[in-house]
């Protein structure tokens, strides 16, 4: 099997599993939010423990509440209509 065949098989699988127009998903606010969350997660992992503690102290809320807030924001953004508004 060559690279093109593998690529085609992956794209066919995505077409069956993903939302319509998945190639335009980067325009969705929920996708941008989750991409930023992944990037911030990588940064968080790289931070020393004392820096993490300082950040959480500065925020002033328990870690669990930060996680809940992140989840709620993600849920709200996913549920929000992201269709273009009718100008008329």
HUBEL-V570125 format. One record per residue. N is the residue number from 1. RES is the residue in one small letter. SS is DSSP state (H for helix, E for strand, - for the rest). Layout:
n=[N/N]
res=[RES/RES]
ss=[SS/SS]
This chain:
n=[1/2/3/4/5/6/7/8/9/10/11/12/13/14/15/16/17/18/19/20/21/22/23/24/25/26/27/28/29/30/31/32/33/34/35/36/37/38/39/40/41/42/43/44/45/46/47/48/49/50/51/52/53/54/55/56/57/58/59/60/61/62/63/64/65/66/67/68/69/70/71/72/73/74/75/76/77/78/79/80/81/82/83/84/85/86/87/88]
res=[x/x/x/x/x/x/x/x/x/x/x/x/x/x/x/x/x/x/x/x/x/x/x/x/x/x/x/x/x/x/x/x/x/x/x/x/x/x/x/x/x/x/x/x/x/x/x/x/x/x/x/x/x/x/x/x/x/x/x/x/x/x/x/x/x/x/x/x/x/x/x/x/x/x/x/x/x/x/x/x/x/x/x/x/x/x/x/x]
ss=[-/-/H/H/H/H/H/H/H/H/H/H/H/H/H/H/H/-/-/-/-/H/H/H/H/H/H/-/H/H/H/H/H/H/H/H/H/H/H/H/H/H/H/H/H/H/-/-/H/H/H/H/H/H/H/H/H/H/H/-/-/-/H/H/H/H/H/H/H/H/H/H/H/H/H/H/H/H/H/-/-/-/-/-/-/-/-/-]
